[in-house]
Amino acid sequence: MIAFYRDRFSNAADFSFFMVGAFKPEEVIPLLAQYVGSLPSTGKRTSNFKDVGLHFPAAIERARVEKGREPRSQTVISFFAEPPIDSTEGERISAATTVMQTRLRDILREELGQTYTIAVGLSQDLPQTGGGHMQVNFGAAPENIQAMTDRVLQEVQRLQKEGPPADLVASAKETARRGYETSLKENNYWLRRLQTVLMYGTPVGEILTRAGRIDAVTPAGVQDVYKKYFPMERYTVITLVPAQ
């Protein structure tokens, strides 16, 4: 532990500091000079990114895990997805996952009454590559989990073929707009976005232009996301069921 600490924290040139909030720069700069400027540093970065070799399975794989006694099952369906670092594409992906989550919630919970929760989202540990995936996560009674899994895969194929309902795309865009307007007033949002800008090397000005990208989302663009990032020939299904 001590060796790791010394390796990772001995050179402040490897650090990046972010400060957000209501403060005056002229009052903060002397404090930065005193406290941050006093950290040990070699004057140049020494840390380097290392690819740890994460790779999503190349074909369809399924696994069943028996654990616990609670009469409830959980399933995660993951589709290989490696979208580029692109804000416009990211906005389409955000709308696509929102629409799919709404559709699956309506089908699995309201129509069939068989699920407790459902979530859809992109998991991508950039700058690591090779393991990115779109994830559909839901829970239900063990006797219903297989039928629900089949229904999810059926709905993915339907969205790929027919595209999303226009009203759900419009609703997703409106939700994104409201969330964006609120986030601009929150320190945590700015902190996260500034960190992302530095890590990915994207223009900092994109933080303030998201509204235009939200407006540009179309049902055709969302359908394209389903075709590109939900491959029916490359996905995994992991199911947790109670032990017998």
C-alpha positions as CSV (number, residue, x, y, z in Angstrom):
1,M,0.0,0.0,0.0
2,I,2.8,2.4,0.9
3,A,4.6,1.6,-2.4
4,F,1.5,2.3,-4.4
5,Y,0.9,5.5,-2.6
6,R,4.4,6.7,-3.2
7,D,4.2,5.7,-6.9
8,R,0.9,7.5,-7.5
9,F,1.2,10.5,-5.3
10,S,4.8,11.5,-5.4
11,N,4.6,13.7,-8.4
12,A,1.9,16.5,-8.5
13,A,2.7,17.1,-12.1
14,D,0.5,14.1,-12.8
15,F,-2.5,15.7,-11.0
16,S,-5.2,17.9,-12.4
17,F,-7.1,20.2,-10.1
18,F,-10.7,21.5,-10.7
19,M,-12.4,24.1,-8.7
20,V,-16.1,25.1,-9.3
21,G,-18.4,27.2,-7.2
22,A,-19.0,30.8,-6.1
23,F,-15.5,32.2,-5.4
24,K,-13.3,35.0,-6.7
25,P,-10.2,33.8,-8.6
26,E,-8.0,36.5,-7.1
27,E,-8.8,35.2,-3.6
28,V,-8.2,31.6,-4.6
29,I,-5.0,31.9,-6.5
30,P,-2.9,32.7,-3.5
31,L,-4.3,29.6,-1.7
32,L,-3.5,27.4,-4.7
33,A,0.0,28.7,-4.8
34,Q,0.5,28.0,-1.1
35,Y,-1.2,24.5,-0.8
36,V,-1.1,23.0,-4.3
37,G,2.1,24.7,-5.2
38,S,3.8,23.1,-2.2
39,L,3.1,19.5,-3.3
40,P,6.2,17.5,-4.4
41,S,6.6,17.6,-8.2
42,T,9.2,16.7,-10.8
43,G,7.8,19.4,-13.1
44,K,6.6,16.9,-15.8
45,R,4.1,14.2,-16.1
46,T,5.3,10.7,-15.6
47,S,2.0,8.7,-15.5
48,N,1.0,6.9,-18.7
49,F,-2.3,5.3,-19.8
50,K,-2.1,1.5,-19.9
51,D,-4.5,-0.8,-21.9
52,V,-5.5,-3.6,-19.5
53,G,-6.9,-5.7,-22.3
54,L,-10.6,-5.6,-21.7
55,H,-12.5,-7.5,-24.5
56,F,-16.2,-8.0,-24.9
57,P,-17.1,-11.6,-25.9
58,A,-17.0,-12.1,-29.7
59,A,-20.3,-14.0,-29.9
60,I,-23.5,-14.6,-28.0
61,E,-22.9,-15.9,-24.5
62,R,-25.2,-16.8,-21.6
63,A,-24.5,-17.5,-17.9
64,R,-26.7,-18.5,-15.0
65,V,-25.6,-17.8,-11.4
66,E,-27.4,-19.4,-8.5
67,K,-26.9,-17.4,-5.3
68,G,-29.0,-16.3,-2.3
69,R,-32.5,-17.3,-1.1
70,E,-34.6,-14.3,-1.9
71,P,-37.3,-15.3,-4.5
72,R,-36.2,-12.8,-7.0
73,S,-34.0,-12.9,-10.1
74,Q,-31.9,-10.3,-11.9
75,T,-30.9,-10.3,-15.5
76,V,-28.4,-8.1,-17.4
77,I,-28.3,-8.2,-21.2
78,S,-25.2,-6.5,-22.6
79,F,-24.7,-5.6,-26.3
80,F,-21.1,-4.8,-27.5
81,A,-20.8,-1.1,-28.2
82,E,-17.8,1.1,-28.8
83,P,-19.2,4.5,-29.9
84,P,-16.7,7.2,-30.7
85,I,-16.0,10.2,-28.4
86,D,-18.4,12.5,-30.2
87,S,-20.9,14.8,-28.4
88,T,-23.5,14.6,-31.2
89,E,-23.4,10.8,-31.2
90,G,-23.6,10.8,-27.4
91,E,-26.8,12.8,-27.5
92,R,-28.4,10.3,-29.9
93,I,-27.3,7.5,-27.6
94,S,-28.8,9.2,-24.6
95,A,-32.1,9.6,-26.4
96,A,-32.0,6.0,-27.6
97,T,-31.5,4.6,-24.1
98,T,-34.2,6.8,-22.7
99,V,-36.7,5.7,-25.3
100,M,-35.8,2.0,-24.9
101,Q,-36.1,2.2,-21.2
102,T,-39.5,3.8,-21.5
103,R,-40.7,1.2,-24.0
104,L,-39.4,-1.8,-21.9
105,R,-40.9,-0.3,-18.7
106,D,-44.3,-0.1,-20.4
107,I,-44.1,-3.6,-21.8
108,L,-42.6,-5.5,-18.9
109,R,-44.1,-3.7,-16.0
110,E,-47.3,-2.1,-17.1
111,E,-48.4,-4.6,-19.8
112,L,-47.1,-7.8,-18.2
113,G,-46.7,-6.7,-14.6
114,Q,-43.6,-8.8,-14.3
115,T,-40.7,-6.6,-13.3
116,Y,-39.6,-4.5,-10.3
117,T,-37.2,-2.2,-12.1
118,I,-35.6,-1.7,-15.5
119,A,-32.6,0.4,-16.6
120,V,-30.9,0.9,-20.0
121,G,-27.6,2.7,-20.5
122,L,-24.1,2.8,-22.0
123,S,-21.2,1.4,-20.0
124,Q,-17.9,2.5,-21.5
125,D,-14.7,2.8,-19.4
126,L,-12.8,5.2,-21.6
127,P,-10.0,5.6,-22.4
128,Q,-10.0,1.8,-22.1
129,T,-11.4,0.2,-25.2
130,G,-12.7,-3.2,-26.1
131,G,-15.2,-3.7,-23.3
132,G,-17.9,-1.1,-24.0
133,H,-21.5,-2.2,-24.0
134,M,-25.1,-1.2,-23.9
135,Q,-26.7,-2.7,-20.8
136,V,-30.4,-3.6,-20.1
137,N,-30.9,-4.5,-16.5
138,F,-34.1,-5.8,-15.0
139,G,-35.4,-7.9,-12.1
140,A,-38.4,-10.1,-11.7
141,A,-39.8,-13.3,-10.2
142,P,-37.6,-16.3,-11.2
143,E,-40.4,-18.0,-13.1
144,N,-40.9,-15.0,-15.4
145,I,-37.3,-14.0,-16.1
146,Q,-36.8,-16.1,-19.3
147,A,-40.0,-14.9,-20.9
148,M,-39.0,-11.3,-20.1
149,T,-35.5,-11.8,-21.5
150,D,-37.0,-13.1,-24.8
151,R,-39.4,-10.1,-24.8
152,V,-36.5,-7.6,-24.4
153,L,-34.6,-9.1,-27.3
154,Q,-37.8,-9.0,-29.4
155,E,-38.3,-5.3,-28.6
156,V,-34.6,-4.5,-29.5
157,Q,-35.2,-6.1,-32.9
158,R,-38.4,-4.2,-33.4
159,L,-36.8,-0.9,-32.7
160,Q,-34.0,-1.7,-35.1
161,K,-36.5,-2.6,-37.9
162,E,-39.3,-0.1,-37.3
163,G,-37.6,2.7,-35.4
164,P,-38.8,4.4,-32.2
165,P,-42.1,6.2,-31.8
166,A,-41.8,9.9,-32.6
167,D,-43.6,10.9,-29.4
168,L,-41.1,9.0,-27.2
169,V,-38.2,10.6,-29.0
170,A,-39.8,14.0,-28.4
171,S,-40.4,13.2,-24.8
172,A,-36.8,12.0,-24.3
173,K,-35.5,15.3,-25.8
174,E,-37.7,17.4,-23.5
175,T,-36.5,15.4,-20.5
176,A,-32.9,16.0,-21.6
177,R,-33.5,19.7,-22.1
178,R,-35.0,20.1,-18.6
179,G,-32.1,18.1,-17.1
180,Y,-29.5,20.1,-18.9
181,E,-31.0,23.5,-17.8
182,T,-31.0,22.3,-14.2
183,S,-27.5,20.8,-14.4
184,L,-26.0,24.1,-15.6
185,K,-26.8,25.5,-12.2
186,E,-25.1,22.7,-10.2
187,N,-21.4,22.6,-9.2
188,N,-21.2,18.8,-9.5
189,Y,-22.3,18.9,-13.1
190,W,-19.6,21.4,-14.0
191,L,-17.0,19.4,-12.1
192,R,-17.8,16.2,-14.0
193,R,-18.0,17.9,-17.4
194,L,-14.6,19.7,-16.9
195,Q,-13.0,16.4,-15.9
196,T,-14.5,14.7,-19.0
197,V,-13.3,17.5,-21.3
198,L,-9.7,17.1,-20.0
199,M,-9.7,13.3,-20.2
200,Y,-11.2,13.1,-23.7
201,G,-9.6,16.2,-25.2
202,T,-12.9,17.7,-26.4
203,P,-13.6,21.4,-26.7
204,V,-14.6,23.0,-23.4
205,G,-17.2,25.1,-25.2
206,E,-19.3,22.0,-26.0
207,I,-20.5,22.2,-22.4
208,L,-22.6,25.3,-23.3
209,T,-23.9,24.0,-26.7
210,R,-25.7,20.9,-25.7
211,A,-29.1,22.3,-26.3
212,G,-28.5,22.5,-30.0
213,R,-27.4,18.8,-30.1
214,I,-30.5,17.8,-28.2
215,D,-32.7,19.7,-30.7
216,A,-30.9,17.9,-33.6
217,V,-31.9,14.4,-32.4
218,T,-34.3,12.6,-34.8
219,P,-36.2,9.3,-34.7
220,A,-34.0,8.2,-37.7
221,G,-30.8,9.0,-35.7
222,V,-32.1,7.1,-32.7
223,Q,-33.0,4.1,-34.9
224,D,-29.4,4.2,-36.2
225,V,-28.1,3.9,-32.6
226,Y,-30.2,0.7,-32.2
227,K,-28.7,-0.8,-35.4
228,K,-25.1,0.1,-34.5
229,Y,-24.9,-0.5,-30.8
230,F,-27.3,-3.3,-30.1
231,P,-25.8,-6.1,-32.3
232,M,-28.0,-9.2,-32.2
233,E,-25.0,-11.4,-33.0
234,R,-22.8,-10.1,-30.1
235,Y,-24.4,-9.9,-26.7
236,T,-24.4,-11.6,-23.3
237,V,-27.2,-12.6,-21.0
238,I,-26.2,-13.0,-17.3
239,T,-29.0,-14.1,-14.9
240,L,-28.9,-14.3,-11.1
241,V,-31.4,-16.8,-9.6
242,P,-32.0,-18.0,-6.1
243,A,-30.0,-21.1,-5.1
244,Q,-31.9,-24.3,-5.0
